[in-house]
Amino acid sequence: MIAYTPGATRQVDALIRHYEERQRDEAVRALLIALDTAERLIERNPAAGLAAPRPYPRLARRTRAWVKAGRYWISYSIRPRPVIVAVFHDTADIPGRL
């Protein structure tokens, strides 16, 4: 299991709350599946992540990588061990939120 920073945890909690308030149970399930998928991808090969989300190349940082899982972009630290630092829906204004 990969750890989440407090900020990433808040982002996931906010997404779940948003979906639950709108009674979108399937969206909650899809988010949880995407997070599980991202964790497995990262655990399998942390170095395989992208430098930045394709729509936002300016977000590239040497210390982070990104994976796309479902409809979500997940950012994680690379060293000393992978830690998920951000979770965004693919239609979010990521540069405006980081």
C-alpha positions in Angstrom: 0.0 0.0 0.0 1.3 3.4 -0.9 1.0 6.3 1.6 -0.9 9.5 0.8 0.2 13.0 1.9 -2.4 14.9 4.0 -3.1 17.1 1.0 -3.8 14.1 -1.3 -6.0 12.6 1.4 -8.0 15.9 1.5 -8.4 15.9 -2.2 -9.7 12.3 -2.2 -12.0 13.0 0.7 -13.4 16.1 -1.1 -14.0 14.1 -4.3 -15.9 11.4 -2.4 -17.9 14.0 -0.5 -18.8 15.8 -3.8 -20.0 12.5 -5.3 -21.9 11.4 -2.2 -23.7 14.7 -1.9 -24.9 14.1 -5.5 -25.7 10.5 -4.8 -23.2 9.4 -7.4 -22.2 6.0 -5.9 -20.8 4.8 -9.2 -18.4 7.8 -9.3 -17.2 6.9 -5.8 -16.6 3.3 -6.9 -14.7 4.5 -10.0 -12.5 6.8 -7.9 -11.6 4.0 -5.6 -10.9 1.6 -8.5 -8.7 4.3 -10.1 -6.7 4.8 -6.9 -6.2 1.1 -6.5 -5.1 0.9 -10.1 -2.7 3.8 -9.7 -1.2 2.3 -6.5 -0.6 -1.0 -8.3 1.1 0.8 -11.3 3.3 2.8 -9.0 4.2 -0.2 -6.9 5.1 -2.3 -9.9 7.4 0.3 -11.5 7.7 3.8 -9.8 10.0 5.0 -12.5 7.4 4.4 -15.2 5.3 7.4 -14.4 5.0 10.4 -16.7 6.9 13.6 -16.0 3.6 15.6 -16.1 0.0 15.1 -17.2 0.0 15.3 -21.0 -2.3 18.4 -21.0 0.0 20.2 -18.5 3.7 19.7 -19.3 4.7 22.7 -17.2 3.9 20.7 -14.1 7.0 18.5 -14.5 9.2 18.3 -11.5 12.3 16.1 -10.9 10.9 14.8 -7.7 7.4 13.8 -9.0 5.8 11.5 -11.5 2.2 11.2 -12.7 0.0 8.3 -13.7 -3.4 8.4 -15.3 -5.9 5.9 -13.9 -9.5 6.0 -15.0 -10.5 9.6 -15.1 -7.9 10.8 -12.6 -4.4 12.1 -12.7 -2.4 10.9 -9.7 0.9 12.6 -8.8 3.5 10.9 -6.5 6.9 11.5 -5.1 9.6 9.3 -6.5 12.1 9.4 -3.6 12.8 8.2 -1.0 9.8 6.0 -1.6 6.6 6.6 -3.6 4.0 8.7 -1.8 0.8 9.9 -3.5 0.8 13.7 -3.3 -2.1 14.8 -5.5 -5.3 13.3 -7.1 -7.3 15.3 -9.7 -10.2 14.5 -12.0 -9.0 14.7 -15.6 -11.2 17.8 -16.2 -9.9 19.7 -13.2 -7.9 22.9 -13.7 -4.8 21.3 -12.3 -2.4 24.3 -12.8 -4.9 26.5 -10.9 -5.0 24.0 -8.0 -1.4 23.0 -7.4 
